[in-house]
Each structure stands twice: as C-alpha cells, then as structure tokens.
Amino acid sequence: MDTEARLEKLEREVFAEKRRTRWVLVAWVSGLSLLLSSCAGRLTPVFVKPDGTDVEATRDRHECMQRARDYMVAPTTLGGLGMTGVSRQVYIACMEARGYKQQ
C-alpha cells in the first residue's frame, strides 16, 4: 500500500470517528435536554381553587413561596440539594391549607 492510499484510508477512518463522536454527543445532549425538561415541569405544582380569584391566587402563591423559602437550606452539605424537596412540601401544604387542589 502506498503512502497516498494509506493517507486516504486514515482520512476516512478519522472522518468516520468524528461522525460517530458527533452522534454520541447529539444523543447525550438530547437525553440531557429531555431529562431537564421533564424535571422543570414539576418544580412548582399547579393549584386551582374553584371559588378563588386571580388576585387571591397570586397573593396565596406568593405567601406560600415565601413560607417555603424559610424552610430551604443552602445546598452546601451533601443533603443540601434534597432540602429543596422540603420547601416544595411546605409550599404544597400551604396551598392545600388555603383550599387549593393540586392539578
């Protein structure tokens, strides 16, 4: 095999490897995007109150969020990221105590 043929073969192999790498990267980014988008919808639950007004709902959401923030712990410890679940539970309990139902 002469040098020119080996060079062409090497170029094809490099091109094929780049293409495989690109597809792996696309798959990872797509998977990560899907994972993050599925989590994002669940961060703040949606509540409805049949006899409530928009003004009342806005006020209640704000007050319950404030209360939930009081229970948050900065994520400086190993369990810190899990503590956001505690604030979510406080938010849900607060909204339900005010007569809202989670959708």
Secondary structure as UniProt FT lines:
FT   HELIX           3..40
FT   TURN            41..42
FT   STRAND          47..48
FT   TURN            50..51
FT   HELIX           54..70
FT   TURN            75..76
FT   TURN            78..79
FT   HELIX           80..82
FT   HELIX           83..97
FT   TURN            98..99
FT   STRAND          101..102
//
